[in-house]
């Protein structure tokens, strides 16, 4: 599963080594310029681990679709409803800082490639129509490293969603990233904990928690689906928002 990452990097070229080249992109971004030199490079302090070592010159990068304000408010209300069950576990859970639908993996992007990648995603967003997703039940998910677990709400893999991911994959690969998962579980993460929840918590607690979330979803989810209307590129702590058509 894709994680919105923290500042991280690969090595910059050695003295005398030429920068890697990519297809030409216009780099006059619409919006505020990224102040790369002022970004915090401090590691997480809550036990989370980076997916790759921090090296000067690169930035952990990912693309995701943010929850709109109505959906964000609903998720917070849902978490209030299931609070007693969720936080009844001896294993500490944390509410996610933002709610989003991951569309790429997180990978280290060279600093001087950030404008080109961001411009490429801007063009992709400008040529993509807004689309809707439908809730598909709650599930506990564990990251590839087994270091973090998530209480998540799955959404259906609609044709429009799959098309956006396919086009993002084509762009990400040009910038030395990996394509998204072959059989992805598209989801919004609501809360997280350290470690593998399947080995750290009892089955009856996990079942009760998922049942509580699913009951809440069943009473709210609109039959017409939930609109996804924008993409965000996150590079380290900097975010770029692009509206879909």
Secondary structure, 3 states (H helix, E strand, C coil): CCCCCCCCCCCCCCCCCCCCCCCCCCCCCCCCCCCHHHCCCCCCCCCCCCCCCCCCCEEEEEEEEECCHHHHHHHHHHHHHCHHHHCCCCCCCEECCCCEEECCCCEEEEHHHHHHHHHHHHHHHHCCCCEEECEEEEEEEECCCCCEEEEEEEECCCHHHHHHHHHHHHHHHHCCCCCCCCCCCCEEEEEEEECCHHHHCCHHHHHHHHHHHHHHHHCCCCCCCEEECEEEEEECCEEEEEECC
